Amino acid sequence: MHTFFAHTQLVPVPILARFWHKCRTLQFGVFVTNLTCILLSTIINIVDTNQLLFGDNLELLAGIESKSVTLIYIDPPFNTGKVQSRAINKMKKSKNGTHKGYLDEMYEKTEIAKYSYPDSFDDFIDFLIPRLKEAKRLLTDDGTLYLHLDYREVHYAKVVADAIFGRENFLNEIIWAYDYGAKSKQKWPAKHDNILVYVKDINKYYFNSSKVDREPYMAPSLVTAEKAKRGKLPTDVWWHTIVSPTGKEKTGYPTQKPVAILRRIINASSEKGDLVLDFFAGSGTTGIVAAELGRSFICIDKNPEAIAIMKQRFDEAGVEYEIKEKYFAIPR
Ligand SMILES: C[S@@+](CC[C@H](N)C(=O)[O-])C[C@H]1O[C@@H](n2cnc3c(N)ncnc32)[C@H](O)[C@@H]1O
């Protein structure tokens, strides 16, 4: 089946996803429709639908069917004016080493890989606008966009996203707060990112808070024991640590986002079988979580190092996917 679809390109994911979406939203309640939905969702789950696309996202997005994606998460470069880079180092015990480790043993550090991408734009908003327009075109009527930025560009992005999506379709600004790394003494240390959430249509969007992980109450003594045990629904301020530089989750790709943040987003704003898109995919956090939660995904990046990391990450997790340089174009 995998080979058949890879060669014929006749039954592209978005068409199946669109049928599935229509079945879901029309709510016929007729036995035949339900049966068709079950069959289609089974096909979607059986077919290896995940796509890893290498190239500039604007060009690749043009080949994706309109209204085929339920959830888009994007984490573009933040326009820091720097090259974002991370090195992967190997530590080896050595008497001549310069790094002190466990039990005061000395270690020698060798750089085994370095990953980077440029993060400097003459006009970031000009770069963002056509990509936001594509995001809107691709979303299903109940679809949602999460746009992850920080203080540098978020306010300008809000203004243009309001214009593209309609101010009435702005759902939330999520503050992701963390507390790690050097802290300025000259100003309040900036330790949060901003995630703007837009829906395609404020009257139709999908949001399921019952699927979202719960948090401990700040003052559990003020609520019943039962409530304290259950925890509370997260608000629009999310406290979560960054990906630990020494933890298992780390891929070595710069600015990798935590799996738990993506899990919350994907659980709330999509259902099993839906198609999730990340067109600034980096290390593939969106793809890995989408697969874990039974969604299909399209991950796009123009950096060959990101593609290599994603391949390794998906392979290690046993996630099936196809790599394409261009998404198969569907006549519109
Ligand atoms: C902030 S990183 C994404 C990190 C990702 N969320 C993760 O968890 O690893 C931004 C990514 O956007 C990619 N990128 C920048 N411009 C792009 C473009 N025009 N087309 C496709 N990818 C692009 C960069 O190569 C980089 O990998």
PDBQT file of the ligand as one rigid body, heavy atoms in Angstrom, charges set to zero:
ROOT
HETATM    1  C1  LIG A 401      12.760  27.869  15.564  1.00  0.00    +0.000 C 
HETATM    2  S1  LIG A 401      13.205  26.610  14.438  1.00  0.00    +0.000 S 
HETATM    3  C2  LIG A 401      11.916  25.415  14.702  1.00  0.00    +0.000 C 
HETATM    4  C3  LIG A 401      12.187  24.533  15.884  1.00  0.00    +0.000 C 
HETATM    5  C4  LIG A 401      11.127  23.466  16.068  1.00  0.00    +0.000 C 
HETATM    6  N1  LIG A 401       9.893  23.997  16.564  1.00  0.00    +0.000 N 
HETATM    7  C5  LIG A 401      11.610  22.371  17.002  1.00  0.00    +0.000 C 
HETATM    8  O1  LIG A 401      10.941  22.024  18.003  1.00  0.00    +0.000 OA
HETATM    9  O2  LIG A 401      12.697  21.845  16.741  1.00  0.00    +0.000 OA
HETATM   10  C6  LIG A 401      12.798  27.353  12.890  1.00  0.00    +0.000 C 
HETATM   11  C7  LIG A 401      13.055  26.491  11.671  1.00  0.00    +0.000 C 
HETATM   12  O3  LIG A 401      12.523  27.163  10.524  1.00  0.00    +0.000 OA
HETATM   13  C8  LIG A 401      13.319  26.790   9.403  1.00  0.00    +0.000 C 
HETATM   14  N2  LIG A 401      13.041  27.765   8.326  1.00  0.00    +0.000 N 
HETATM   15  C9  LIG A 401      13.355  29.077   8.289  1.00  0.00    +0.000 A 
HETATM   16  N3  LIG A 401      12.923  29.639   7.142  1.00  0.00    +0.000 NA
HETATM   17  C10 LIG A 401      12.299  28.653   6.438  1.00  0.00    +0.000 A 
HETATM   18  C11 LIG A 401      11.652  28.600   5.178  1.00  0.00    +0.000 A 
HETATM   19  N4  LIG A 401      11.522  29.694   4.412  1.00  0.00    +0.000 N 
HETATM   20  N5  LIG A 401      11.160  27.419   4.751  1.00  0.00    +0.000 NA
HETATM   21  C12 LIG A 401      11.266  26.295   5.512  1.00  0.00    +0.000 A 
HETATM   22  N6  LIG A 401      11.878  26.282   6.720  1.00  0.00    +0.000 NA
HETATM   23  C13 LIG A 401      12.390  27.446   7.192  1.00  0.00    +0.000 A 
HETATM   24  C14 LIG A 401      14.742  26.814   9.942  1.00  0.00    +0.000 C 
HETATM   25  O4  LIG A 401      15.599  26.033   9.136  1.00  0.00    +0.000 OA
HETATM   26  C15 LIG A 401      14.533  26.226  11.355  1.00  0.00    +0.000 C 
HETATM   27  O5  LIG A 401      14.767  24.854  11.358  1.00  0.00    +0.000 OA
ENDROOT
TORSDOF 0
